[in-house]
Amino acid sequence: MLSQVESSEPHVHFRPHQFLMREDEEPAVIFQIDEGWACRYRQLSDGRRQITALYLPGDYCDPQWALGRKPSQPIVALTNVRASCLPCRPPTTSAGGTQSAFWLSLNDMIERQTNWLVTLGRKTALERVAHLLLELFERLRRSGLTYGQQCAMPLTQMEIADMTGLTPVHVNRTLQLMRTRGLVELQAKWLRIPDLGALRQAAAMRAQGVAA
């Protein structure tokens, strides 16, 4: 099983839908995502799924494992994933800023979860989808993976629905509305944001954006 990675392996690869870690599995390493996207989710007894975290290139998966916690939710690859393997303890080396980057990642993850709770609990469908797309763009921009106002967007409408608490049909209608208003352009798994300020306003976000 690829989720049971020995700490001696510097890198590991996962295929789409393959588990990086299963619920309550003992983590041997912490993954730093080098390429690809992964997510953490909770599934209800009737099969409904809520995606609770999204891991992009540069993210640590999952920094809380360094605190000795077992995963309470499974983590699965959404695309092909290549990840570096780090010891499952807080990094102590300061070379290249590893230590500060690790704990900053943990802090940012907590802030993102707070934003997601507010979004799911209080925002409209358009605000939810706009918030998600803007968060993805800003996180990828920090990792140097945006090109002007564009970035990769491999998520399906089903996966967006599982993140935003909407149905796929509602997501489709919302995206169509956002296209009509000129807020986003989506084509061939690429996202283009013509006006970042307008999308922030549509997402009911502060002018400086969100934690990424």
N, C-alpha and C positions, 0 to 999 in steps of 0.2 A: 504494500500500500504506500503510495507516494507521500501521504500525509505524515507517515512515520519516518522522518528524515533524520539520518544520523548527523550530528553536529560536525563531523569531519568533512562532509560534502560542502564545497563552497557555494554551489549553485544547484537549483533544481527547476524542472520544467513541469507545467501542468497543462492539460488539454481543457478545452471548454467543458464545463459541467463536472470537472473532476474536483474532488475535495482537497483543499489545502489542509483542513483540519476538521474533524468531526466533533460533535458535542461531547463534552466530558472526556475527550481524549487527552492524554498527557503530552503536552508540547515538548519536543526535544530541542527545538530551535524557534527563533523568531524570524519571520521572513521579511526582507526588505524587497518590495516589488521593483524590479528593474524594467520589465516590459509587461504590458497587458493590464487587464482589469479583473478584479475579484470582488466578491461581496460577502457580507455576513447576513444571515436571515433567521427568522423564527417562523415556523410553520404550525398552524393551528390544526386541531384534530380533524377538521373537515377539509383540509388540504389548502386553505387559504394561506398565502405567504406574505410576510412583511419584511422587506429588505431594511435592515437597521444600520448598515454601514457599507460604504463603498471604498475600495482600495485601489488607488491609481499609482502610476510609476512614481517612485520616491517615498511612498508611504511605508510604514512599518506595520506588519500584520502578525500578531497584534501586540502593541507595546504593553498592554496590561498583563501579558503573560510573564513579563519580567518581574511582576509583583507576586508570582507564585500562583496565579489563578489559572484554572482549567477553562477552556472555552465553554461558555454556557449556550452558545449557538454555533451551528456549523458554518464553515467558510468555504466557498466554492468559486472556481474560476469562471468568469463570464466569457473570457477570450483565452487564447493561448497566453500563458503566463511564464515568465522567467523571473526567478527570485534568488536573492542572495540569502544564505543561511547564517544567522548570528546566534551565539550562545544564548540560551534562554535565561538570561540574567541581565541586569542593567549593564550596558557597556561601560567599561572603565577607561578605555583609551581615549585620549583627547586628540589623536591624530586626525586631521581633516574635520575636526568639529563633530566627531561621531557622537560623543556624549550629549552635547547640547542639542544636536539635531534630534536625537532620540527622545529626550524629554520634551522638547518643543512639539514633536509629533504627538506625544501623549496629551499635552495640553490642548493642541489644536483639535484632536479627535473629540475630547470632552466638549469643547466649544461647538463643534459641528453637531454633536448629538443634541445639545441644547437647542440649536437652531432648527434641527429636524423636528423636535418635539413641538416647538412653537408653530412650525409650518404645518404639521399634520393636524394639530389641535385647533388652529385658528384661521388659517389662510384658505382662500378660495382655490378652485382648481387651477386657474390661470396663474395665480401667485405661487402655488406649489411648484408647477412645472417650470415657471420662469426662475424661481429660486434654485431649483436643482440644476438647470442648464447653466446658470451663471456661476454656481459653485464649481461645477465641473470645469468650466473654462478658466476660472481663476486659479484653481488647483493645478491644472495642467500648465498654465502660464508660469507659475512659480517653478515648475520643473523644466521649463524651457521647451515645452512641447506644443506651443501654439504658434501659428503662422499668421501674423497680422491679427485679424479678428476671427480667425478660424482655428478649429481644433477637431481631433477625432471624436466621434460620438457613436460607438458601437452598440449602445444599449438598444434593445428592442422596446416597442411600446408596452409589451407585457412587463418587462423589467422596470420601466419607468412607472407603470401602474403599481407595481409591488413596492416601489420606494415612496410613492406619493399618496398611497391609500385610495387610489381611484380605480375605475375599471379601464381596461384597454380601450373600450369605445369612447369613454370620457376623455382619455388621454389623446386619442386621435382627433376628436373634435376640438380640444384645447390647442393642440399643435396647429391645426388648420386655422383657428382664430388668430394665433400668434403670427403665422405666416401672412395672413390677410392684413394684419396691423403693421407688418414690416419689422416685427421684433426679432425674428429668427429666420434663418434659411437652413434647411436640412436636405442634404442630398448625398447619396452614396456613402452613408455612414460618416459624414462630415457635418459639423455645425459651424455656421457663420452668424455672428452677432453684429448687425450693421451699426447699432448704437447702444453701447454698454450702459450709458446713463438711462436710456429709455427702458432697457430691460430691468435695471435695478429698480426703477420706479414701478414697473409692472409687478415686480416681485415683492414690493413693500419692504424694501431693504434700506439700510442706512447708506448714505452716499459712498462711504469707503468700501462697501462690499461686505463679504462674509468671511468667516474663518476658513482657511483653505490649507 
